[in-house]
């Protein structure tokens, strides 16, 4: 269910991944983390974050 997979904001993604908020912003800006932008709000899917780190997005 989408509601259970959705993470709101960089802070939420930071808490979910254990990475600093600035790293979440940096990886998102570079296109290494999939992000949904609605106005000024950012949303992440847990499944996308998991997949990104399985593929090595955080290693560069």
FIVEXFI-644686 format. One record per atom (N, C-alpha, C, O): residue number from 0; residue in three letters; atom name; x, y, z. Coordinates in pm, 1 decimal, decimal comma, padded with zeros to 6 digits. Layout:
BEGIN
NODE seq type atom       px       py       pz
NODE NUM  Ala   CA        X        Y        Z
...
***
This chain:
BEGIN
NODE seq type atom       px       py       pz
NODE   0  Unk    N  00085,2 -00118,0  00000,0
NODE   0  Unk   CA  00000,0  00000,0  00000,0
NODE   0  Unk    C  00089,7  00124,3  00000,0
NODE   0  Unk    O  00187,1  00131,6  00075,0
NODE   1  Unk    N  00056,2  00220,2 -00083,7
NODE   1  Unk   CA  00137,4  00340,7 -00100,5
NODE   1  Unk    C  00156,2  00416,0  00031,0
NODE   1  Unk    O  00265,2  00465,8  00058,9
NODE   2  Unk    N  00051,8  00424,4  00110,6
NODE   2  Unk   CA  00060,1  00498,6  00237,5
NODE   2  Unk    C  00171,4  00443,2  00326,6
NODE   2  Unk    O  00240,9  00519,5  00393,7
NODE   3  Unk    N  00188,1  00313,7  00327,4
NODE   3  Unk   CA  00290,5  00251,1  00410,7
NODE   3  Unk    C  00430,2  00264,1  00351,1
NODE   3  Unk    O  00529,6  00245,1  00421,1
NODE   4  Unk    N  00438,3  00296,4  00222,2
NODE   4  Unk   CA  00566,3  00305,1  00152,5
NODE   4  Unk    C  00617,7  00448,6  00143,2
NODE   4  Unk    O  00733,5  00469,7  00107,2
NODE   5  Unk    N  00535,2  00546,3  00174,3
NODE   5  Unk   CA  00568,5  00686,6  00154,8
NODE   5  Unk    C  00643,9  00745,9  00274,0
NODE   5  Unk    O  00605,9  00725,7  00389,4
NODE   6  Unk    N  00750,5  00818,9  00244,1
NODE   6  Unk   CA  00828,2  00891,7  00344,4
NODE   6  Unk    C  00819,3  01039,0  00307,8
NODE   6  Unk    O  00848,3  01076,9  00194,3
NODE   7  Unk    N  00780,2  01120,5  00401,5
NODE   7  Unk   CA  00762,6  01263,5  00376,5
NODE   7  Unk    C  00886,9  01341,7  00415,5
NODE   7  Unk    O  00931,1  01336,6  00530,3
NODE   8  Unk    N  00942,6  01413,4  00320,2
NODE   8  Unk   CA  01053,1  01504,7  00346,4
NODE   8  Unk    C  01189,2  01440,4  00356,7
NODE   8  Unk    O  01202,7  01319,5  00375,7
NODE   9  Unk    N  01291,0  01526,1  00343,4
NODE   9  Unk   CA  01429,1  01480,0  00354,8
NODE   9  Unk    C  01458,7  01430,0  00496,2
NODE   9  Unk    O  01537,5  01337,2  00514,2
NODE  10  Unk    N  01396,0  01491,0  00595,5
NODE  10  Unk   CA  01416,8  01445,9  00733,0
NODE  10  Unk    C  01366,6  01302,8  00750,5
NODE  10  Unk    O  01432,7  01220,3  00813,6
NODE  11  Unk    N  01250,1  01274,4  00694,6
NODE  11  Unk   CA  01195,6  01138,9  00702,1
NODE  11  Unk    C  01284,2  01038,4  00630,6
NODE  11  Unk    O  01306,8  00928,1  00680,5
NODE  12  Unk    N  01334,6  01076,4  00513,2
NODE  12  Unk   CA  01425,4  00988,6  00439,2
NODE  12  Unk    C  01555,4  00969,4  00515,3
NODE  12  Unk    O  01613,2  00860,7  00514,5
NODE  13  Unk    N  01601,2  01075,3  00580,9
NODE  13  Unk   CA  01722,3  01068,1  00661,9
NODE  13  Unk    C  01704,1  00969,7  00777,2
NODE  13  Unk    O  01791,0  00886,6  00803,4
NODE  14  Unk    N  01592,7  00979,9  00844,4
NODE  14  Unk   CA  01564,9  00889,6  00956,3
NODE  14  Unk    C  01550,8  00745,5  00908,1
NODE  14  Unk    O  01595,3  00652,6  00975,6
NODE  15  Unk    N  01489,3  00726,9  00791,9
NODE  15  Unk   CA  01469,0  00592,4  00738,9
NODE  15  Unk    C  01601,1  00528,0  00697,1
NODE  15  Unk    O  01623,7  00409,6  00722,1
NODE  16  Unk    N  01689,2  00607,4  00632,8
NODE  16  Unk   CA  01813,7  00552,0  00580,7
NODE  16  Unk    C  01930,2  00559,0  00678,4
NODE  16  Unk    O  02026,5  00483,2  00666,6
NODE  17  Unk    N  01921,3  00650,8  00775,8
NODE  17  Unk   CA  02031,8  00670,5  00868,2
NODE  17  Unk    C  02139,2  00763,7  00813,1
NODE  17  Unk    O  02247,3  00774,9  00870,8
NODE  18  Unk    N  02110,1  00830,1  00702,6
NODE  18  Unk   CA  02204,4  00924,9  00642,7
NODE  18  Unk    C  02172,9  01066,6  00688,1
NODE  18  Unk    O  02059,1  01095,6  00725,1
NODE  19  Unk    N  02271,9  01155,5  00686,0
NODE  19  Unk   CA  02245,1  01296,2  00718,0
NODE  19  Unk    C  02148,2  01358,2  00616,5
NODE  19  Unk    O  02145,5  01319,0  00499,9
NODE  20  Unk    N  02070,2  01453,9  00662,0
NODE  20  Unk   CA  01973,1  01520,6  00574,6
NODE  20  Unk    C  02042,6  01580,0  00453,0
NODE  20  Unk    O  01992,2  01567,8  00341,3
NODE  21  Unk    N  02156,3  01643,5  00472,5
NODE  21  Unk   CA  02227,6  01705,7  00359,6
NODE  21  Unk    C  02264,7  01602,6  00253,8
NODE  21  Unk    O  02262,9  01633,1  00134,6
NODE  22  Unk    N  02298,2  01481,6  00295,6
NODE  22  Unk   CA  02330,4  01374,7  00200,8
NODE  22  Unk    C  02207,1  01336,7  00120,1
NODE  22  Unk    O  02216,2  01311,9 -00000,2
NODE  23  Unk    N  02093,0  01332,4  00185,6
NODE  23  Unk   CA  01967,3  01302,4  00115,5
NODE  23  Unk    C  01942,1  01408,4  00008,6
NODE  23  Unk    O  01910,1  01375,1 -00105,5
NODE  24  Unk    N  01956,5  01536,4  00045,1
NODE  24  Unk   CA  01939,0  01644,0 -00053,1
NODE  24  Unk    C  02039,0  01629,4 -00167,8
NODE  24  Unk    O  02002,2  01640,3 -00284,8
NODE  25  Unk    N  02163,9  01605,2 -00133,9
NODE  25  Unk   CA  02269,1  01595,1 -00234,9
NODE  25  Unk    C  02241,0  01481,0 -00333,0
NODE  25  Unk    O  02247,3  01500,7 -00454,3
NODE  26  Unk    N  02210,5  01363,7 -00281,9
NODE  26  Unk   CA  02183,0  01248,9 -00368,3
NODE  26  Unk    C  02057,4  01271,6 -00452,8
NODE  26  Unk    O  02051,6  01229,2 -00568,2
NODE  27  Unk    N  01958,5  01337,6 -00396,2
NODE  27  Unk   CA  01835,3  01367,3 -00469,9
NODE  27  Unk    C  01862,7  01466,5 -00582,4
NODE  27  Unk    O  01815,8  01448,6 -00694,7
NODE  28  Unk    N  01938,8  01571,0 -00551,5
NODE  28  Unk   CA  01970,9  01673,7 -00651,7
NODE  28  Unk    C  02051,2  01616,2 -00767,7
NODE  28  Unk    O  02035,7  01659,9 -00881,7
NODE  29  Unk    N  02135,8  01519,5 -00739,6
NODE  29  Unk   CA  02217,7  01457,1 -00843,8
NODE  29  Unk    C  02142,0  01347,6 -00918,4
NODE  29  Unk    O  02194,4  01289,5 -01013,5
NODE  30  Unk    N  02019,5  01319,3 -00875,8
NODE  30  Unk   CA  01939,8  01217,0 -00942,4
NODE  30  Unk    C  01972,6  01075,5 -00900,3
NODE  30  Unk    O  01933,5  00979,9 -00967,3
NODE  31  Unk    N  02044,3  01061,1 -00789,3
NODE  31  Unk   CA  02082,2  00928,6 -00741,1
NODE  31  Unk    C  01978,4  00867,6 -00647,9
NODE  31  Unk    O  01980,4  00747,0 -00623,1
NODE  32  Unk    N  01888,9  00949,1 -00596,7
NODE  32  Unk   CA  01776,1  00900,9 -00516,8
NODE  32  Unk    C  01647,9  00947,1 -00584,1
NODE  32  Unk    O  01631,4  01065,9 -00612,0
NODE  33  Unk    N  01557,4  00854,2 -00610,2
NODE  33  Unk   CA  01429,6  00894,3 -00668,5
NODE  33  Unk    C  01348,7  00975,6 -00568,0
NODE  33  Unk    O  01334,9  00936,1 -00452,2
NODE  34  Unk    N  01296,0  01088,3 -00612,2
NODE  34  Unk   CA  01218,2  01176,1 -00525,2
NODE  34  Unk    C  01096,2  01225,9 -00601,5
NODE  34  Unk    O  01101,3  01246,7 -00722,8
NODE  35  Unk    N  00988,4  01244,4 -00530,1
NODE  35  Unk   CA  00866,1  01302,4 -00585,4
NODE  35  Unk    C  00855,6  01442,6 -00529,3
NODE  35  Unk    O  00850,5  01460,7 -00407,6
NODE  36  Unk    N  00852,2  01542,2 -00616,8
NODE  36  Unk   CA  00842,6  01681,6 -00573,1
NODE  36  Unk    C  00702,1  01732,5 -00600,5
NODE  36  Unk    O  00653,5  01726,8 -00713,4
NODE  37  Unk    N  00638,1  01781,8 -00496,6
NODE  37  Unk   CA  00506,2  01844,8 -00506,5
NODE  37  Unk    C  00518,6  01982,4 -00444,8
NODE  37  Unk    O  00516,1  01997,1 -00322,6
NODE  38  Unk    N  00532,0  02083,8 -00530,1
NODE  38  Unk   CA  00557,3  02217,9 -00479,0
NODE  38  Unk    C  00693,5  02219,9 -00412,7
NODE  38  Unk    O  00793,6  02182,6 -00473,9
NODE  39  Unk    N  00697,4  02263,5 -00287,6
NODE  39  Unk   CA  00822,9  02266,1 -00212,3
NODE  39  Unk    C  00843,3  02140,3 -00129,4
NODE  39  Unk    O  00944,3  02127,1 -00060,3
NODE  40  Unk    N  00749,0  02048,5 -00135,9
NODE  40  Unk   CA  00756,4  01926,8 -00055,0
NODE  40  Unk    C  00824,1  01813,6 -00131,8
NODE  40  Unk    O  00807,5  01800,0 -00253,0
NODE  41  Unk    N  00899,6  01733,8 -00059,7
NODE  41  Unk   CA  00965,8  01616,5 -00114,8
NODE  41  Unk    C  00905,3  01491,6 -00052,3
NODE  41  Unk    O  00875,0  01487,9  00067,0
NODE  42  Unk    N  00888,6  01390,8 -00134,7
NODE  42  Unk   CA  00838,4  01262,4 -00088,2
NODE  42  Unk    C  00925,7  01152,4 -00146,7
NODE  42  Unk    O  00969,2  01160,3 -00261,6
NODE  43  Unk    N  00950,3  01051,6 -00067,4
NODE  43  Unk   CA  01031,1  00938,9 -00109,0
NODE  43  Unk    C  00950,3  00811,8 -00085,1
NODE  43  Unk    O  00867,6  00806,1  00006,0
NODE  44  Unk    N  00974,6  00710,8 -00166,8
NODE  44  Unk   CA  00915,1  00579,9 -00143,2
NODE  44  Unk    C  01021,4  00491,7 -00078,6
NODE  44  Unk    O  01134,7  00484,1 -00126,3
NODE  45  Unk    N  00983,9  00425,9  00029,2
NODE  45  Unk   CA  01078,2  00338,0  00098,8
NODE  45  Unk    C  01134,0  00233,2  00003,2
NODE  45  Unk    O  01252,8  00201,4  00007,5
NODE  46  Unk    N  01048,1  00179,8 -00082,9
NODE  46  Unk   CA  01093,2  00077,2 -00177,0
NODE  46  Unk    C  01196,8  00133,7 -00274,1
NODE  46  Unk    O  01290,6  00063,3 -00311,7
NODE  47  Unk    N  01181,1  00261,4 -00315,7
NODE  47  Unk   CA  01280,1  00325,1 -00402,7
NODE  47  Unk    C  01411,4  00349,3 -00329,1
NODE  47  Unk    O  01518,8  00329,7 -00385,9
NODE  48  Unk    N  01403,5  00392,0 -00202,2
NODE  48  Unk   CA  01524,6  00413,8 -00123,7
NODE  48  Unk    C  01599,3  00282,3 -00104,9
NODE  48  Unk    O  01721,3  00276,6 -00120,4
NODE  49  Unk    N  01525,7  00177,2 -00071,7
NODE  49  Unk   CA  01588,3  00045,6 -00054,1
NODE  49  Unk    C  01657,5  00001,8 -00183,1
NODE  49  Unk    O  01770,9 -00045,9 -00180,1
NODE  50  Unk    N  01589,5  00018,2 -00295,2
NODE  50  Unk   CA  01645,1 -00023,3 -00424,7
NODE  50  Unk    C  01767,5  00060,1 -00461,4
NODE  50  Unk    O  01864,8  00007,2 -00515,2
NODE  51  Unk    N  01763,3  00189,7 -00432,6
NODE  51  Unk   CA  01875,6  00276,8 -00465,8
NODE  51  Unk    C  02001,0  00234,3 -00390,3
NODE  51  Unk    O  02110,3  00236,5 -00446,7
NODE  52  Unk    N  01987,2  00196,3 -00265,8
NODE  52  Unk   CA  02104,8  00158,4 -00188,6
NODE  52  Unk    C  02148,1  00015,6 -00217,9
NODE  52  Unk    O  02265,6 -00017,6 -00202,3
NODE  53  Unk    N  02056,6 -00067,9 -00259,5
NODE  53  Unk   CA  02095,9 -00201,6 -00304,6
NODE  53  Unk    C  02180,4 -00191,1 -00431,2
NODE  53  Unk    O  02271,7 -00271,0 -00452,3
NODE  54  Unk    N  02149,4 -00091,8 -00515,7
NODE  54  Unk   CA  02223,9 -00075,3 -00641,3
NODE  54  Unk    C  02350,2  00007,0 -00622,1
NODE  54  Unk    O  02427,7  00022,0 -00716,5
NODE  55  Unk    N  02373,3  00060,9 -00502,6
NODE  55  Unk   CA  02497,7  00130,2 -00473,9
NODE  55  Unk    C  02494,5  00280,9 -00486,6
NODE  55  Unk    O  02600,6  00341,5 -00501,9
NODE  56  Unk    N  02378,8  00344,8 -00481,1
NODE  56  Unk   CA  02368,9  00490,3 -00495,7
NODE  56  Unk    C  02446,8  00563,5 -00388,5
NODE  56  Unk    O  02500,9  00670,8 -00415,3
NODE  57  Unk    N  02454,1  00510,6 -00270,5
NODE  57  Unk   CA  02522,3  00579,2 -00161,8
NODE  57  Unk    C  02673,4  00559,5 -00161,5
NODE  57  Unk    O  02741,7  00607,5 -00071,0
NODE  58  Unk    N  02726,3  00489,6 -00261,3
NODE  58  Unk   CA  02869,4  00459,3 -00263,0
NODE  58  Unk    C  02952,4  00555,3 -00346,0
NODE  58  Unk    O  03067,7  00525,4 -00376,8
NODE  59  Unk    N  02896,7  00670,3 -00383,1
NODE  59  Unk   CA  02974,6  00755,7 -00467,8
NODE  59  Unk    C  02962,9  00894,6 -00423,4
NODE  59  Unk    O  03022,7  00983,8 -00483,5
***
